[in-house]
Amino acid sequence: MYNITNKTVCSFRSPAEHAQVLNVCVMVVLVIGITLGNVVSLAIFLGSKRLRTPQGYLKASLALADLAVGVLVVPYSVHTEIQILSQGLERVEAPSEEKRRFHPCDLMGPVFAGCTFVSITTIFLMSVERSISVLKPLHKNVVVTKRRTLSLILFSWALCFFLAVAPLLFSRDITLQFNPCSRMCNYAFSSLGRRHPGWNVMLLFPAFDFSLLGGTFVINLITFGAIRQVCKMRQKLAETGVRRISNRPSFSDIRAAKTIAILTLSFSASFGPVAVFVVGSVLGYQWCDFSFYAFWILTSNSCWNVIIYSVRDQRFRRKTKELFFGKVLKGRRRPKATDERHPGHCMAVIKEMLRPEYV
């Protein structure tokens, strides 16, 4: 049941073995990128008091889920690929059912599925939080609190990992094994249950994710509709000389909403191929090459979030520089009181307000 491959022994210079060496290199790069990026994210969001906000806790939850993929799931795939290479692509026999008590796939499969569910659930909660900040800015501190956010995070983790093990609990015809096509621990048919109706429980995965993704897109559309109205109102009021609107969202709220929309699009693009593969598997199709690209595109998404933060979030960039190079900003000279009346200082403030990050 756990046969990794049925290929015969090949020479070291065979194209198949060269491809495996390339796969190992890519996996190692992913391990480094995912681990380093998400450790930095956790250090910034949890290490700074100013970033310990409901949004910061949600981003830390997302980083923790991605970190689990980089620390557990991908390293096991690297270990297995190296094991196959060292044995010359020979078959690796699995222990019999009587002797087998635990296999690493029994842990890696639910971890990967659970962390995927946690990612989309967290993005959904982030969209809800930003929507409240944009639509009801005066009530956001009352509705969205740290205590409620932490409770939702714990509940989402429990629910997501329950869904991850649901196929194993509700169907005896589904098991976990290392897939030689995807190079990951995946849910698979048992030897006698390939066409059993219980396999349809796997449709819970795409149904859950697409439901949350659909809800996230709807919430983002509502949020950006409100943002558009706010921008139009600010433009009209600016023409009349009014500079501030006390009951409207801040520029940071609008910028954060745009960042969450980018996170949603990134996750949707990476999860889509896996959803297609799962549905195809339920219908009886076997797409070996497609499964490899689908699962590893989804895995690579675990290192994209920190890149999006670095591009979109000025405060995150500053904290990252301080983390690696120290607080270099302290050495800069603070402007004197007399500088505020200087025309050059006024122009600098106007340019700062008109930067793309504040739009």
C-alpha positions in Angstrom: 0.0 0.0 0.0 2.9 2.3 0.6 4.9 1.4 -2.5 6.7 4.6 -3.5 7.4 3.6 -7.1 7.3 0.7 -9.4 10.1 1.9 -11.7 13.1 -0.3 -12.4 16.6 0.6 -11.5 18.1 3.3 -13.8 21.5 4.6 -14.3 22.6 7.8 -12.5 22.5 9.7 -15.8 19.0 8.8 -16.7 16.6 11.7 -17.4 14.3 10.4 -14.6 17.0 10.7 -12.0 18.1 14.1 -13.2 14.5 15.2 -12.8 14.5 13.9 -9.3 17.7 15.7 -8.4 16.0 18.9 -9.7 12.9 18.2 -7.7 15.0 17.8 -4.5 16.8 21.1 -5.2 13.5 22.9 -5.6 12.1 21.3 -2.5 15.1 22.4 -0.5 14.7 26.0 -1.7 11.1 25.9 -0.7 12.0 24.6 2.8 14.4 27.5 3.3 12.1 30.1 1.8 8.9 29.0 3.6 10.7 28.6 7.0 12.7 31.8 6.9 9.9 34.0 5.6 7.2 32.8 8.0 9.6 32.9 11.0 10.3 36.5 10.1 6.5 37.1 9.8 5.8 35.6 13.3 8.7 37.6 14.8 7.4 40.8 13.4 3.6 40.4 14.1 4.1 39.0 17.6 7.2 40.8 18.6 5.9 44.4 17.9 3.3 45.8 20.3 2.0 48.1 17.5 1.3 45.0 15.3 -0.4 42.9 18.0 -3.8 43.9 16.6 -6.6 41.6 15.5 -5.2 41.8 12.0 -1.7 41.0 13.2 -2.9 37.9 15.1 -4.7 36.7 12.0 -1.6 37.2 9.9 0.4 35.4 12.6 -2.0 32.4 12.4 -1.6 32.4 8.6 2.2 32.4 9.0 2.1 29.6 11.5 0.1 27.4 9.1 2.5 28.1 6.3 5.5 27.4 8.7 4.1 24.0 9.6 4.1 23.1 5.9 7.7 24.2 5.5 8.9 22.4 8.7 7.0 19.1 8.4 5.5 18.4 5.0 8.1 19.5 2.6 11.1 18.1 4.5 9.5 14.7 4.5 9.1 14.9 0.8 12.8 15.8 0.5 13.8 12.9 2.8 11.7 10.5 0.7 13.2 11.7 -2.6 16.7 11.4 -1.3 15.9 7.9 -0.1 14.7 6.9 -3.5 17.8 8.4 -5.1 20.2 6.7 -2.7 18.5 3.3 -3.5 18.8 3.8 -7.2 15.0 4.2 -7.9 14.3 0.7 -6.5 11.0 -0.2 -5.0 10.6 0.6 -1.3 8.4 -2.0 0.3 6.1 -0.9 3.1 5.5 -3.0 6.2 2.5 -5.2 6.3 -0.8 -4.1 7.9 -0.1 -6.4 10.9 3.3 -4.9 11.6 2.6 -1.3 10.6 1.5 0.8 13.6 2.5 4.3 12.4 3.7 5.8 9.2 4.8 9.4 8.7 2.1 10.0 6.1 -0.4 9.4 8.9 0.8 12.8 10.2 1.9 14.7 7.1 -1.3 14.2 5.2 -3.6 15.7 7.8 -1.1 18.5 8.5 -0.9 19.6 4.9 -4.7 19.4 4.4 -5.4 21.1 7.8 -3.0 23.9 7.2 -4.5 24.5 3.7 -7.9 24.8 5.4 -6.5 27.1 8.0 -5.0 29.4 5.3 -8.3 30.0 3.5 -10.2 30.3 6.8 -7.8 32.9 8.1 -7.9 34.8 4.8 -11.7 34.8 5.1 -11.5 36.1 8.7 -9.1 38.8 7.6 -11.5 39.9 4.9 -14.3 40.1 7.4 -12.2 42.1 9.8 -11.1 44.6 7.1 -14.7 44.9 5.8 -15.9 45.9 9.3 -13.0 48.4 9.5 -14.1 50.0 6.2 -17.9 49.8 6.5 -18.1 50.5 10.2 -14.9 52.3 11.2 -16.4 53.8 14.4 -17.5 50.3 15.6 -14.5 48.2 14.6 -12.8 48.5 18.1 -16.0 47.3 19.7 -16.9 44.5 17.3 -13.4 43.3 16.5 -11.4 42.7 19.7 -8.3 40.7 20.4 -10.1 38.2 22.6 -12.7 37.5 19.9 -10.1 37.2 17.3 -8.0 34.7 19.3 -11.2 32.7 20.0 -12.0 32.6 16.3 -8.5 31.5 15.4 -8.5 28.6 17.9 -12.0 27.5 16.6 -10.8 27.7 13.0 -7.8 25.6 13.7 -9.9 22.9 15.5 -12.5 22.9 12.7 -9.9 22.7 9.9 -8.0 19.8 11.4 -11.2 18.0 12.1 -12.1 18.3 8.4 -8.6 17.1 7.5 -9.2 13.8 9.3 -12.9 13.5 8.3 -12.2 11.3 5.3 -10.4 8.8 7.5 -13.1 8.8 10.1 -16.1 8.5 7.8 -14.8 6.1 5.2 -12.8 2.9 5.6 -11.9 2.9 2.0 -9.6 5.9 2.3 -6.1 5.8 3.6 -2.9 7.9 3.6 0.1 7.0 1.5 3.1 8.6 -0.2 2.1 9.4 -3.8 5.0 8.9 -6.3 3.3 11.3 -8.7 2.7 14.3 -6.4 5.7 13.5 -4.1 3.5 14.0 -1.1 1.5 12.1 1.4 -2.0 12.1 -0.1 -5.4 10.5 0.6 -5.8 7.4 -1.5 -8.1 4.4 -2.1 -7.6 1.2 -0.2 -7.1 -1.9 -2.3 -10.7 -2.9 -2.1 -12.5 0.4 -2.1 -11.5 2.1 -5.3 -15.1 2.5 -6.5 -16.9 2.7 -3.1 -19.3 5.5 -2.7 -17.6 6.5 0.5 -14.9 8.1 -1.5 -17.3 11.0 -2.2 -16.4 12.3 1.3 -13.3 13.7 -0.3 -15.6 16.3 -2.0 -15.8 18.0 1.4 -12.3 19.5 0.7 -13.1 21.5 -2.4 -16.6 22.2 -1.2 -15.3 23.8 2.0 -12.6 25.8 0.3 -14.7 27.0 -2.6 -17.5 28.0 -0.2 -15.0 30.1 1.9 -13.3 31.5 -1.3 -16.7 32.5 -2.7 -17.6 34.2 0.6 -14.3 35.9 0.7 -14.7 37.3 -2.9 -18.2 38.6 -2.1 -16.9 40.3 1.1 -14.0 41.9 -0.8 -16.4 43.1 -3.5 -18.6 44.8 -0.9 -15.5 46.3 0.8 -14.1 47.7 -2.4 -17.5 49.1 -3.4 -17.4 51.0 -0.1 -13.8 52.1 -0.7 -14.8 53.4 -4.1 -17.5 55.5 -2.6 -15.1 56.8 0.1 -12.6 57.8 -2.5 -15.2 59.7 -4.5 -16.5 61.5 -1.4 -12.9 62.4 -0.4 -12.3 63.8 -3.8 -15.4 65.9 -3.7 -14.7 67.2 -0.2 -11.1 68.0 -1.2 -12.4 70.3 -3.9 -14.5 72.2 -1.3 -11.6 72.5 1.2 -12.6 69.8 3.7 -9.5 67.7 4.5 -10.7 65.2 7.1 -13.7 62.8 7.4 -13.9 61.5 10.9 -16.3 58.7 10.3 -14.5 57.2 7.3 -11.9 54.5 7.1 -8.2 55.5 7.3 -5.7 55.1 4.5 -4.1 52.2 6.4 -7.5 50.3 6.5 -7.9 50.8 2.7 -4.4 49.7 2.0 -4.8 46.6 4.2 -8.0 45.7 2.4 -6.1 45.8 -0.9 -3.4 43.6 0.6 -6.0 41.0 1.7 -7.6 41.0 -1.8 -4.1 40.1 -3.2 -3.7 37.3 -0.7 -7.1 36.0 -1.7 -6.3 36.0 -5.4 -2.9 34.3 -4.7 -4.4 31.5 -2.7 -7.3 31.0 -5.2 -4.8 30.7 -8.1 -2.7 28.2 -6.2 -5.6 26.1 -4.8 -7.5 25.9 -8.0 -5.4 23.1 -9.6 -5.6 20.9 -6.5 -9.4 21.3 -6.4 -9.6 20.2 -10.0 -7.3 17.2 -9.3 -9.5 16.1 -6.2 -12.7 16.3 -8.3 -11.0 14.4 -11.1 -9.8 11.7 -8.7 -13.3 11.2 -7.4 -14.5 10.8 -10.9 -11.9 8.1 -11.6 -9.3 10.1 -13.5 -5.5 9.7 -12.8 -3.4 12.7 -13.6 0.1 11.9 -12.5 2.1 14.9 -13.9 -0.8 17.3 -13.2 -0.9 16.2 -9.6 2.7 17.0 -9.1 2.4 20.6 -10.4 -0.9 21.1 -8.6 0.3 20.2 -5.2 3.6 22.0 -5.4 2.1 25.1 -6.7 -0.1 25.1 -3.6 2.9 24.4 -1.5 4.8 27.3 -3.0 2.0 29.6 -1.9 3.3 29.3 1.7 6.2 31.6 0.9 4.3 34.1 -1.1 2.5 35.8 1.8 5.7 37.3 3.3 6.6 38.6 -0.2 3.2 40.3 -0.5 3.6 41.9 2.9 7.0 43.2 2.0 5.7 44.8 -1.2 2.4 46.2 0.2 3.0 47.0 3.8 5.5 49.8 4.6 5.4 49.1 8.3 6.3 45.4 7.7 9.2 46.4 5.5 10.5 48.8 8.2 10.2 46.1 10.9 12.0 43.6 8.7 14.9 46.0 8.2 15.0 46.7 11.9 15.0 42.9 12.6 18.0 42.2 10.3 19.9 45.5 10.4 18.9 47.1 13.7 16.9 50.3 14.2 18.7 52.4 11.7 15.9 54.9 11.6 16.9 56.2 15.1 20.0 57.7 13.6 18.1 60.1 11.4 17.7 63.7 12.5 14.3 64.6 13.7 13.0 67.8 12.1 13.0 70.9 14.4 9.9 72.8 15.2 11.0 75.6 12.9 11.2 73.1 10.0 7.4 72.7 9.9 7.1 76.2 8.5 9.6 75.6 5.8 8.2 75.2 2.3 10.4 72.2 1.7 9.0 70.4 4.7 5.4 71.0 3.5 6.2 69.6 0.0 7.7 66.5 1.6 4.6 65.9 3.6 2.4 66.3 0.5 4.5 63.9 -1.5 4.3 61.4 1.4 0.5 61.6 1.4 0.3 61.1 -2.4 2.5 57.9 -2.4 0.7 54.9 -4.0 0.7 53.1 -0.6 -1.8 55.6 0.7 -4.2 55.2 -2.1 
